[in-house]
Amino acid sequence: MRPSLSCGAFLLLALAVPSCGGTERSTVEQAAATAVQGLDRARRERSLDHLEQLRTALTRYAIDHDGAVPEGSSLGSVSAELSPRYLPLVPAEDGWGNTMSYSSDGRSYSIVSAGPDGETGTPDDLSLRDGAVHPGS
């Protein structure tokens, strides 16, 4: 029976194996690139799922509070108002492990994931603004 490798172990092994021939290395590089792209897609989908969960919770909260949403400057500051009634656990991090930002004046709100580069204000940011998800690039 062959031992199995996790995706991360395969990727590290693939990158550590020296080139034996031109086409073999390019095949390993292609496999590694494909694995990285798949991981990035999964992180993006997880982040979008978190934003969708938050959208649903904030919509339900607004229905119960005459259109108002929790005022605050971070997801941590409004977590107690949303959890557990509207959302069992308020996700504070995106799929890349970055803390998502939240800001609300009680009437409108914005939640931003910095995306894969970890910096806000760049084209790859994912955001939720007043119920509309903006998936970035």
RODO-2510 file (C-alpha; in nm, 4 decimals, decimal comma):
residues 137
     n   res          X          Y          Z
     1     m     0,0000     0,0000     0,0000
     2     r     0,1361     0,3445    -0,0959
     3     p     0,1416     0,6179     0,1677
     4     s    -0,0815     0,9110     0,0742
     5     l     0,0296     1,2739     0,0742
     6     s    -0,1787     1,5710     0,1739
     7     c    -0,2154     1,8514    -0,0816
     8     g     0,0301     2,0686     0,1119
     9     a     0,2878     1,7890     0,1385
    10     f     0,2537     1,7155    -0,2342
    11     l     0,3030     2,0815    -0,3175
    12     l     0,6151     2,1070    -0,1005
    13     l     0,7527     1,7836    -0,2431
    14     a     0,6802     1,8961    -0,5969
    15     l     0,8630     2,2226    -0,5442
    16     a     1,1584     2,0561    -0,3720
    17     v     1,2241     1,7913    -0,6400
    18     p     1,5029     1,9105    -0,8685
    19     s     1,4464     1,9080    -1,2405
    20     c     1,5416     1,5822    -1,4107
    21     g     1,4269     1,6882    -1,7530
    22     g     1,2623     1,9880    -1,9150
    23     t     0,9109     1,8503    -1,9537
    24     e     0,8978     1,6730    -1,6160
    25     r     0,9691     1,9935    -1,4248
    26     s     0,7171     2,1926    -1,6230
    27     t     0,4545     1,9250    -1,5490
    28     v     0,5330     1,9460    -1,1762
    29     e     0,5228     2,3251    -1,1921
    30     q     0,1880     2,3106    -1,3703
    31     a     0,0507     2,0737    -1,1055
    32     a     0,1739     2,3036    -0,8278
    33     a     0,0214     2,6091    -0,9989
    34     t    -0,3087     2,4251    -1,0405
    35     a    -0,3065     2,3287    -0,6710
    36     v    -0,2403     2,6894    -0,5675
    37     q    -0,5209     2,8165    -0,7943
    38     g    -0,7599     2,5618    -0,6452
    39     l    -0,6677     2,6666    -0,2927
    40     d    -0,7174     3,0339    -0,3816
    41     r    -1,0593     2,9550    -0,5344
    42     a    -1,1604     2,7709    -0,2160
    43     r    -1,0517     3,0649     0,0007
    44     r    -1,2463     3,3045    -0,2217
    45     e    -1,5599     3,0880    -0,2021
    46     r    -1,5258     3,0657     0,1757
    47     s    -1,4992     3,4447     0,1984
    48     l    -1,8048     3,4928    -0,0230
    49     d    -1,9935     3,2405     0,1910
    50     h    -1,9035     3,4400     0,5042
    51     l    -2,0289     3,7596     0,3405
    52     e    -2,3527     3,5859     0,2411
    53     q    -2,4034     3,4593     0,5983
    54     l    -2,3498     3,8132     0,7279
    55     r    -2,5866     3,9575     0,4660
    56     t    -2,8612     3,7185     0,5748
    57     a    -2,8040     3,7917     0,9455
    58     l    -2,8027     4,1698     0,8934
    59     t    -3,1179     4,1517     0,6789
    60     r    -3,2984     3,9511     0,9469
    61     y    -3,1730     4,1924     1,2153
    62     a    -3,2999     4,4913     1,0127
    63     i    -3,6438     4,3307     0,9729
    64     d    -3,6697     4,2954     1,3512
    65     h    -3,5359     4,6490     1,4187
    66     d    -3,7377     4,8723     1,1827
    67     g    -3,4660     4,8776     0,9155
    68     a    -3,1755     4,9550     1,1478
    69     v    -2,8527     4,7523     1,1490
    70     p    -2,6057     4,7312     1,4392
    71     e    -2,3849     5,0394     1,4701
    72     g    -2,0163     4,9695     1,5052
    73     s    -1,6681     4,9814     1,3646
    74     s    -1,5803     4,6101     1,3728
    75     l    -1,7518     4,2728     1,3494
    76     g    -1,6352     4,2080     1,7044
    77     s    -1,8217     4,5148     1,8282
    78     v    -2,1543     4,3957     1,6809
    79     s    -2,1093     4,0226     1,7323
    80     a    -2,3188     4,0145     2,0511
    81     e    -2,6109     4,1780     1,8696
    82     l    -2,6045     3,9213     1,5873
    83     s    -2,5097     3,6008     1,7658
    84     p    -2,6693     3,3644     1,8411
    85     r    -3,0142     3,4890     1,7327
    86     y    -2,9276     3,5831     1,3732
    87     l    -2,6077     3,3874     1,3210
    88     p    -2,4651     3,1112     1,5443
    89     l    -2,1114     3,2429     1,5095
    90     v    -2,0139     3,5726     1,3465
    91     p    -1,7250     3,5088     1,1045
    92     a    -1,4608     3,7758     1,1602
    93     e    -1,1968     3,6434     0,9191
    94     d    -1,2055     3,5835     0,5467
    95     g    -1,0795     3,2696     0,3756
    96     w    -0,7222     3,4028     0,3751
    97     g    -0,7208     3,4599     0,7516
    98     n    -0,7533     3,8389     0,7262
    99     t    -0,9830     4,0210     0,9672
   100     m    -1,2808     4,1576     0,7745
   101     s    -1,3663     4,5210     0,8389
   102     y    -1,7168     4,6353     0,9363
   103     s    -1,8561     4,9829     0,9598
   104     s    -2,2114     5,1007     1,0141
   105     d    -2,3904     5,4155     1,1179
   106     g    -2,7054     5,2156     1,1974
   107     r    -2,8686     5,2852     0,8598
   108     s    -2,6125     5,1490     0,6142
   109     y    -2,3214     4,9106     0,6503
   110     s    -2,0072     4,7894     0,4782
   111     i    -1,8056     4,4713     0,5303
   112     v    -1,4775     4,4289     0,3423
   113     s    -1,2485     4,1301     0,2945
   114     a    -0,9004     4,2393     0,1895
   115     g    -0,8801     3,9443    -0,0495
   116     p    -0,5732     3,7393    -0,1336
   117     d    -0,3266     4,0290    -0,1138
   118     g    -0,4361     4,1169     0,2415
   119     e    -0,4652     4,4886     0,1611
   120     t    -0,7910     4,6833     0,1504
   121     g    -0,8582     4,9273    -0,1284
   122     t    -0,7242     4,7002    -0,4032
   123     p    -0,9202     4,5418    -0,6915
   124     d    -0,9236     4,1939    -0,5341
   125     d    -1,1242     4,3083    -0,2279
   126     l    -1,4573     4,1350    -0,1667
   127     s    -1,7242     4,3457    -0,0039
   128     l    -2,0798     4,3571     0,1193
   129     r    -2,2458     4,6969     0,1134
   130     d    -2,6074     4,7380     0,2217
   131     g    -2,7027     4,3887     0,1108
   132     a    -2,5101     4,3761    -0,2183
   133     v    -2,2060     4,1501    -0,2487
   134     h    -1,9235     4,2822    -0,4673
   135     p    -1,6961     3,9895    -0,5550
   136     g    -1,3805     4,1834    -0,6522
   137     s    -1,1520     4,0608    -0,9250
***
